[in-house]
Amino acid sequence: MNIISQAYAADAAPAAGQAGGDFSMIIVLAVCMIAIYFFIMRPNNKKRKEMQKLLDNLAVGDEVLTNGGIAGRITKLPDNREYVLVAVSEGTVLQMKRNYIVAVLPRGTLISVAVDKKAVKAQKNSKRAEKSAEQSQTSPAAESKAETKAEDKAEDKTENK
């Protein structure tokens, strides 16, 4: 009989200490939940907000990179705000969902990595045409000032020699 009474006494002893164990378990769970928030949920929310800001600020002419690795220039942003038209080369325009754009590339990236030489030449020629149009729109007074500055520099060089 002595063995049975010892067994009952062994079961009764942990019951008194178990109340403190429940409280420590609650603390451990709370710490784990806080850690999950700061290490997983918060960075995800920041990343999602950044991506939404990037998609909201898209404009025609931006050079973008898609989720599939396609780089192109935005040619049109339709009113439905769900799709964009992206030109990947001259004469090739793709319609894709806005969510598949993952990055906006710096201007000139497509020209620097372009394989299609004809498209590069066409883009350079269009830029030259724009510059010449801007120069033709400048006033004659500005042109004469530029000419006098050039002449002054030439005179300074001859005097220094």
C-alpha positions in Angstrom: 0.0 0.0 0.0 2.9 2.2 0.6 3.7 2.4 -3.1 0.2 3.5 -4.1 0.2 6.4 -1.6 3.6 7.6 -3.0 2.1 7.6 -6.5 -0.8 9.8 -5.5 1.7 12.1 -3.8 3.8 12.4 -7.0 0.7 13.4 -9.0 -0.4 16.0 -6.5 3.0 17.9 -6.4 3.2 19.0 -10.1 -0.4 20.2 -10.0 0.6 23.0 -7.6 3.5 24.1 -9.9 1.5 23.8 -13.1 -0.3 27.2 -12.7 3.0 29.0 -13.1 3.8 26.9 -16.2 0.6 28.1 -17.9 1.5 31.7 -17.4 5.0 31.2 -18.8 3.5 29.4 -21.9 1.4 32.5 -22.5 4.4 34.7 -22.3 6.3 32.5 -24.8 3.4 32.6 -27.3 3.1 36.4 -27.0 6.9 36.8 -27.7 6.6 34.5 -30.7 3.6 36.5 -32.1 5.5 39.7 -31.7 8.6 38.2 -33.4 6.4 37.0 -36.3 4.9 40.5 -36.7 8.3 42.3 -36.8 10.2 39.7 -38.9 7.5 38.7 -41.4 4.4 40.8 -41.5 5.9 44.3 -41.2 8.5 43.9 -43.9 5.8 42.4 -46.2 3.6 45.4 -45.7 6.4 47.8 -46.4 7.3 45.9 -49.6 3.6 45.8 -50.7 3.2 49.6 -50.2 6.5 50.3 -52.1 5.3 48.2 -55.0 1.9 49.9 -55.1 3.6 53.3 -55.1 5.8 52.2 -58.0 2.8 51.0 -60.0 0.8 54.2 -59.3 3.6 56.4 -60.5 4.0 54.7 -63.9 4.1 57.1 -66.8 4.3 56.9 -70.6 7.9 56.6 -71.7 9.1 54.8 -68.5 11.5 51.9 -69.2 10.3 48.9 -67.2 11.3 45.4 -66.4 8.6 42.7 -66.1 8.3 39.7 -63.9 9.2 37.5 -66.9 12.4 39.4 -67.6 11.1 41.4 -70.5 12.4 45.0 -70.7 10.5 47.6 -72.6 9.1 51.2 -72.7 5.6 52.0 -71.7 3.7 53.4 -74.7 0.2 53.7 -73.3 -1.6 53.5 -70.0 -5.2 52.7 -70.7 -8.0 54.0 -68.6 -8.8 50.7 -66.9 -5.6 51.0 -64.8 -5.2 47.2 -65.0 -3.2 46.8 -68.2 -0.3 48.7 -69.8 1.1 48.6 -73.3 4.9 48.0 -73.4 7.0 48.4 -76.6 9.8 45.8 -76.5 11.2 46.7 -80.0 10.2 48.8 -82.9 6.8 47.6 -84.1 6.3 45.1 -81.2 3.9 46.2 -78.5 2.8 43.9 -75.7 -0.3 44.3 -73.5 0.3 43.1 -70.0 -1.1 43.4 -66.5 0.3 46.2 -64.5 1.1 43.9 -61.6 3.7 42.1 -63.7 5.9 45.2 -63.7 8.6 44.7 -61.0 11.0 47.6 -61.6 11.3 51.0 -63.4 14.7 51.1 -65.1 16.8 54.3 -65.4 16.4 56.2 -68.7 18.7 55.0 -71.4 18.9 51.4 -70.1 17.2 49.9 -73.1 19.4 51.8 -75.5 22.6 50.6 -73.7 21.6 46.9 -73.7 19.7 46.9 -77.0 20.4 44.2 -79.5 18.3 45.7 -82.3 20.6 48.2 -83.9 17.9 49.7 -86.1 15.7 50.5 -83.1 18.7 52.2 -81.4 19.4 54.3 -84.5 15.8 55.3 -84.8 15.7 56.4 -81.2 18.9 58.3 -81.6 17.6 60.0 -84.7 14.4 61.0 -83.0 16.4 62.5 -80.1 18.5 64.4 -82.6 15.4 65.7 -84.3 14.0 66.8 -81.0 17.2 68.7 -80.1 17.3 70.4 -83.5 13.7 71.4 -83.1 14.4 72.9 -79.7 17.4 74.8 -81.1 15.4 76.1 -84.0 12.8 77.5 -81.5 15.4 79.5 -79.6 15.4 83.2 -80.1 17.9 85.0 -82.4 19.2 87.0 -79.5 20.2 83.8 -77.6 22.0 82.5 -80.8 23.9 85.7 -81.2 25.0 85.5 -77.5 26.2 81.9 -78.0 28.2 83.0 -81.1 29.8 85.9 -79.3 30.8 83.6 -76.4 32.4 81.2 -78.9 34.3 84.1 -80.6 35.5 85.4 -77.3 36.8 81.9 -76.4 38.6 81.7 -79.7 40.2 85.1 -79.2 41.4 84.1 -75.6 43.0 81.0 -77.0 44.9 83.0 -79.7 46.1 85.6 -77.1 47.4 82.8 -74.8 49.5 81.3 -77.6 
